[in-house]
Amino acid sequence: MAALLDLDELVEEILLRLPPEDPASLVCAALVCHRWRHLISSRGFRRRFRELHRTPPLLGFVGTRDGTNRLLAPPCFIPTSSFCPPRRSGELGGWVAIHSCHGRVLLYKPPRQHTDPRKNLLVWDLIKGEQRELPKLSWFPVPTFGWNAAVVCSSSAGTGCDDHFHCRRVSFLVIFVASLYNQTVTTIYSSDADAWSEPACAQERFRLQFFKATKAIAGNALYFNNSPSTELLKYDLTTRDVSAIHLPCQAFNKDIVLMAMEDSRLGFVTLYGSMLHMWSTEVGRPNSRDVRWEQSRVIELDTLLPADALSRETCLLAGCADGGEVILLWGSAGFLFIDLKSWRIKQGEGGRFCNFAVPVTSFCTPALGAACTDEGSGGDASSARKTQVPCAQCSES
């Protein structure tokens, strides 16, 4: 029995080191035998798996393809891993992805009439396949006023959500920020109460223009990019204060993609011709406009990409994962994923997005109750990899 127990512990140590960006490998391993399936589907294994890898992997990007039927086009998931959503997005025609946090994607449905208020928001849990449409913002006026919104874990508004161990099980918040007349107004949706808070007026005057501008959660603050502009809006998730910080002059009035760095600092990436520039902050005073920026990286894309990828001026920056490790571009060669850690390049199908694509990061360790019906046999691992994670029940408990 002792030898058998030692063998089980050894198998667990090996399975724990499967790459988190390849959840299909866990399904295949679970189909080897009943013992492995029971091990992988246990809560203890999922907890240790997250503790070991700590950083949630990038599963892919969600965006809405540009085209003549933009108002009817559903958001599409472009995978960078073996994960695929358990529910197809065809029923979400007309919805546009504007932000994502730990597997939840915030979607917005543009009105077909310009007199309709901009208040149609929905949260799509990409891991579970669940959707929740938010209540209407009855106080928000016609869409001549700028606004932006982001979804966060409810723990982010308190002690923070640095370990990501329980963020999939807790409730979520949606932060809505609007520029009304000469003031900045904020309100918060709570999934627990299924209601919006009373609007609060901030002293900081900040003119928001585009809901599709990028956002980032760095430290205990949420940042909105008012692209193109010369400054960012900072929303403190603890105090709920609103302030503005300046961008470096090199980024004035340019399209930038915000991201969080590994050390909880704020960063952004921008594209100058064929040069990719990455910046990060050194914040002296958290609530000050005067933030010190440093250029952390410059990458020459001509030496990395296929010969025709930058042949036209339509090559644009479409998205960026936190930490800047994975960059998504679109151009004449279609979509290009650039992994700056391994220097691997993956080319996707053609087309482009009507706005920036949002990266989806989350642990996806499956609870394999439906992955194997024969407890005594190994099952068909090849079929599990073909159907990927939806053949199992994804769980983060």
C-alpha positions in Angstrom: 0.0 0.0 0.0 2.9 2.4 0.8 4.4 1.8 -2.6 1.1 2.4 -4.3 0.6 5.6 -2.3 4.0 6.7 -3.4 3.2 6.0 -7.0 0.0 8.1 -6.7 1.9 11.0 -5.3 4.4 10.8 -8.1 1.7 10.7 -10.7 0.0 13.7 -9.1 3.3 15.7 -9.2 3.6 14.9 -12.9 0.1 15.9 -13.7 0.4 19.1 -11.8 3.1 20.2 -14.2 0.9 19.9 -17.3 0.7 23.3 -19.0 -2.3 25.4 -17.8 -2.8 26.8 -21.3 -3.5 23.3 -22.5 -6.6 22.2 -20.4 -7.3 19.5 -23.0 -4.2 17.6 -21.8 -5.9 17.2 -18.4 -8.9 15.7 -20.1 -6.7 13.2 -22.0 -4.8 12.3 -18.9 -8.1 11.7 -17.0 -9.2 9.2 -19.6 -6.2 7.0 -18.9 -7.9 5.3 -16.0 -10.4 5.8 -13.2 -7.7 6.6 -10.7 -6.3 9.4 -12.7 -9.7 10.8 -13.5 -10.6 10.8 -9.7 -7.3 12.6 -9.0 -7.7 15.3 -11.6 -11.3 16.0 -10.8 -10.6 16.4 -7.0 -10.7 19.9 -5.4 -7.3 19.3 -3.9 -5.7 18.8 -7.2 -7.3 21.9 -8.7 -6.2 24.0 -5.8 -2.6 22.7 -6.0 -2.7 23.2 -9.7 -3.5 26.9 -9.3 -1.0 27.3 -6.4 1.8 25.9 -8.5 1.2 27.9 -11.7 -0.2 31.0 -10.0 -0.6 33.2 -13.1 -3.9 32.4 -15.0 -3.0 31.3 -18.6 -4.1 33.2 -21.7 -7.0 31.2 -23.3 -7.6 33.4 -26.3 -9.1 36.7 -27.5 -12.7 37.7 -27.9 -13.6 40.2 -30.6 -16.3 41.1 -33.1 -15.3 40.9 -36.8 -15.7 44.0 -38.9 -18.0 43.8 -41.9 -21.2 44.8 -43.5 -23.3 42.9 -40.9 -21.5 44.2 -37.9 -24.8 44.8 -36.0 -25.7 41.2 -36.4 -22.3 39.6 -36.1 -21.7 37.6 -32.9 -18.4 37.9 -30.9 -15.9 35.3 -31.9 -13.4 33.5 -29.7 -9.9 33.2 -31.2 -8.1 30.6 -29.1 -4.4 30.7 -28.2 -4.8 27.5 -26.2 -6.7 24.1 -26.4 -9.7 25.7 -24.7 -12.9 26.4 -26.5 -16.1 27.8 -24.9 -18.8 25.3 -23.9 -21.5 27.4 -25.6 -21.3 28.9 -29.0 -21.6 32.7 -29.3 -24.1 32.7 -32.3 -26.9 33.7 -30.0 -25.0 36.8 -29.0 -25.3 38.5 -32.4 -24.8 42.2 -32.3 -22.9 42.2 -29.0 -19.4 43.6 -28.9 -16.7 42.5 -26.3 -15.3 45.5 -24.4 -13.5 44.0 -21.4 -12.6 40.7 -19.8 -11.5 39.6 -16.3 -10.7 36.1 -15.2 -12.9 34.3 -17.7 -15.8 36.7 -17.6 -16.3 38.9 -20.7 -18.3 42.2 -20.7 -20.3 42.7 -23.8 -22.1 45.8 -25.1 -24.9 45.9 -27.7 -24.9 49.2 -29.7 -28.3 50.6 -30.3 -29.8 50.5 -33.7 -31.3 54.0 -33.2 -29.1 56.9 -32.1 -31.8 58.1 -29.7 -31.5 54.9 -27.7 -29.5 55.1 -24.5 -26.2 53.2 -24.4 -27.0 50.9 -21.6 -27.2 47.3 -23.0 -24.5 45.4 -21.1 -24.1 41.6 -20.6 -21.6 39.5 -18.8 -20.6 36.2 -20.5 -18.9 33.6 -18.4 -16.7 32.0 -21.0 -15.7 29.0 -18.8 -19.2 28.0 -17.7 -21.0 29.2 -20.7 -23.4 31.3 -18.6 -24.8 34.7 -19.6 -26.3 37.5 -17.5 -27.8 40.6 -19.0 -27.5 43.6 -16.7 -30.4 45.9 -15.7 -30.9 49.0 -17.8 -29.3 52.2 -16.7 -32.5 54.3 -16.7 -30.7 57.6 -15.7 -28.2 57.5 -18.5 -29.1 59.9 -21.4 -28.8 59.6 -25.1 -25.4 58.4 -26.5 -23.9 61.8 -27.1 -22.0 61.4 -23.9 -18.9 59.3 -23.6 -18.7 56.3 -21.3 -16.7 53.1 -20.5 -17.2 50.0 -18.4 -15.2 47.1 -17.1 -16.0 43.8 -15.2 -13.9 42.9 -12.1 -14.1 40.3 -9.4 -15.8 41.5 -6.2 -12.7 40.8 -4.2 -10.8 43.3 -6.4 -12.7 46.1 -4.7 -11.5 45.0 -1.3 -8.3 43.1 -0.5 -7.5 42.6 -4.2 -7.4 39.5 -6.3 -3.8 38.7 -6.7 -3.8 34.9 -6.2 -6.8 34.2 -8.5 -7.6 31.1 -6.4 -11.2 32.0 -5.6 -12.1 34.7 -8.1 -14.1 32.2 -10.3 -16.4 31.4 -7.4 -17.0 34.9 -6.1 -19.5 37.4 -7.4 -18.5 40.1 -9.8 -18.8 43.9 -10.3 -19.2 46.1 -13.3 -17.7 49.6 -13.1 -19.5 52.1 -15.3 -17.9 55.5 -15.9 -19.5 58.3 -17.9 -18.7 61.9 -18.9 -21.9 63.9 -18.3 -21.8 67.5 -19.0 -18.9 68.9 -16.9 -18.5 66.0 -14.5 -17.5 62.3 -14.3 -20.2 60.0 -13.0 -19.6 56.4 -11.8 -21.9 53.6 -10.8 -21.3 49.9 -9.9 -23.3 46.9 -10.7 -23.2 44.0 -8.2 -24.1 40.5 -9.3 -25.1 39.7 -5.7 -27.8 42.4 -5.6 -28.4 42.3 -9.4 -28.7 46.1 -9.3 -26.7 49.3 -9.9 -25.6 51.6 -7.2 -26.7 55.2 -7.0 -24.6 57.4 -9.4 -21.7 59.2 -7.8 -20.2 62.3 -9.1 -16.4 62.5 -9.1 -14.5 65.8 -8.6 -12.1 64.9 -11.4 -13.2 66.1 -14.8 -12.4 63.5 -17.5 -13.8 63.4 -21.0 -14.5 59.9 -22.1 -15.0 59.4 -25.8 -14.9 55.7 -26.9 -16.4 52.7 -25.1 -14.1 50.5 -27.1 -10.9 51.9 -25.7 -8.8 49.4 -23.8 -8.7 49.0 -20.0 -6.4 47.3 -17.5 -6.5 46.3 -13.8 -3.1 47.0 -12.3 -2.6 46.7 -8.5 -5.8 47.8 -6.9 -6.9 50.2 -9.6 -8.7 50.1 -12.9 -7.4 52.2 -15.8 -9.4 53.4 -18.8 -7.7 54.5 -22.0 -9.4 57.5 -23.6 -7.7 56.8 -26.9 -6.5 58.9 -28.6 -5.7 61.2 -25.7 -2.8 62.4 -23.5 -4.0 60.9 -20.2 -5.7 57.9 -18.6 -8.5 57.7 -16.1 -7.7 55.8 -12.9 -10.5 54.3 -10.8 -9.4 53.2 -7.3 -11.2 49.9 -6.6 -10.9 50.4 -2.8 -11.7 54.1 -2.3 -13.7 54.4 -5.6 -11.9 57.7 -6.2 -11.4 58.9 -9.8 -8.2 60.6 -11.0 -6.2 61.1 -14.2 -2.6 60.4 -15.0 -0.5 61.6 -17.9 0.8 59.5 -20.7 4.4 59.9 -22.0 4.6 62.5 -24.8 5.6 59.7 -27.2 2.1 58.2 -26.8 0.1 61.4 -27.1 -3.0 60.9 -29.4 -1.9 57.4 -30.5 -3.8 54.1 -30.3 -2.4 52.2 -27.3 -3.4 48.9 -25.6 -3.2 48.9 -21.8 -2.0 46.0 -19.8 -1.0 45.0 -16.3 2.6 44.0 -15.8 3.7 41.0 -13.7 4.6 43.2 -10.7 1.2 44.9 -10.7 2.5 48.0 -12.4 0.6 49.6 -15.3 1.9 49.2 -18.9 0.9 49.8 -22.4 2.0 48.8 -25.9 1.8 50.8 -29.1 2.8 50.2 -32.8 4.9 52.6 -34.7 5.1 51.4 -38.3 6.9 48.0 -37.9 8.2 48.9 -34.4 6.4 47.6 -31.3 7.0 49.8 -28.2 6.2 48.7 -24.7 6.1 51.1 -21.7 5.6 50.6 -18.0 5.1 52.9 -15.0 7.0 53.8 -11.9 4.4 55.4 -9.8 5.8 57.9 -7.2 2.5 59.2 -5.8 -0.5 56.9 -6.6 -3.0 59.7 -7.0 -0.8 62.1 -8.9 -1.0 63.0 -12.5 2.8 63.0 -12.7 3.7 59.3 -13.3 7.1 58.3 -14.4 7.0 56.1 -17.5 9.9 54.0 -18.9 10.2 52.3 -22.2 10.8 48.7 -21.3 11.0 47.1 -24.7 11.3 47.8 -28.4 10.7 45.0 -30.9 11.4 45.2 -34.7 8.5 43.2 -36.2 10.1 43.0 -39.7 12.6 40.5 -38.4 9.9 38.3 -36.8 6.9 38.3 -39.1 6.3 36.7 -42.5 7.4 38.8 -45.5 3.9 40.0 -46.4 2.5 40.6 -42.9 3.5 44.2 -42.9 3.3 44.8 -46.6 0.3 47.2 -46.2 -0.3 50.0 -43.9 -3.4 48.2 -42.5 -1.4 46.2 -40.0 -2.8 47.3 -36.6 -2.4 46.3 -33.0 -5.6 44.3 -32.1 -4.9 43.2 -28.5 -2.4 42.4 -25.8 -2.3 40.0 -22.9 -1.3 41.2 -19.4 2.4 41.3 -19.1 2.8 41.9 -22.8 3.8 38.3 -23.5 1.3 37.7 -26.3 0.5 40.3 -28.9 -2.3 40.1 -31.4 -2.0 41.9 -34.7 -4.1 42.0 -37.9 -2.8 42.8 -41.3 -2.7 41.6 -44.9 -1.8 38.1 -43.8 -4.7 37.8 -41.3 -4.4 37.5 -37.6 -0.9 37.1 -36.1 -0.2 35.9 -32.5 3.3 36.8 -31.3 4.5 35.1 -28.2 7.3 37.3 -27.0 8.3 34.8 -24.4 9.0 31.8 -26.7 9.2 34.0 -29.9 6.6 31.7 -31.6 4.3 33.2 -34.2 0.9 31.7 -35.1 -1.1 32.9 -38.0 -4.9 32.9 -38.0 -7.6 33.3 -40.6 -8.1 36.6 -42.3 -10.4 39.5 -41.3 -10.2 42.2 -38.7 -12.1 43.4 -35.7 -14.4 46.4 -35.4 -12.5 47.3 -32.2 -9.8 46.0 -30.0 -10.0 42.3 -29.0 -10.0 41.5 -25.3 -7.7 38.9 -23.9 -9.3 36.1 -21.8 -7.2 34.7 -19.0 -8.4 32.1 -16.5 -7.5 28.7 -15.0 -9.7 26.0 -16.6 -9.2 22.8 -14.6 -12.1 20.5 -15.5 -14.3 18.6 -13.1 -14.4 15.4 -15.2 -17.8 14.0 -14.1 -18.8 13.5 -17.8 -15.5 12.9 -19.4 -15.4 9.1 -18.9 -18.5 6.9 -18.5 -16.6 3.7 -18.1 -14.8 3.9 -14.7 -12.8 0.8 -15.4 -11.5 1.6 -18.9 -9.3 4.2 -20.3 -11.6 5.8 -22.8 -10.6 7.5 -26.0 -8.1 10.2 -25.3 -7.8 11.2 -29.0 -11.6 12.0 -29.1 -11.3 14.1 -26.0 -8.6 16.2 -27.6 -10.7 16.7 -30.7 -13.7 17.9 -28.7 -11.4 19.7 -26.2 -12.6 20.9 -22.9 -16.4 21.1 -23.5 -16.5 17.3 -23.2 -15.9 17.8 -19.5 -17.4 20.1 -16.9 -15.1 23.0 -16.3 -14.9 24.0 -12.7 -12.9 26.5 -10.6 -14.1 25.4 -7.1 
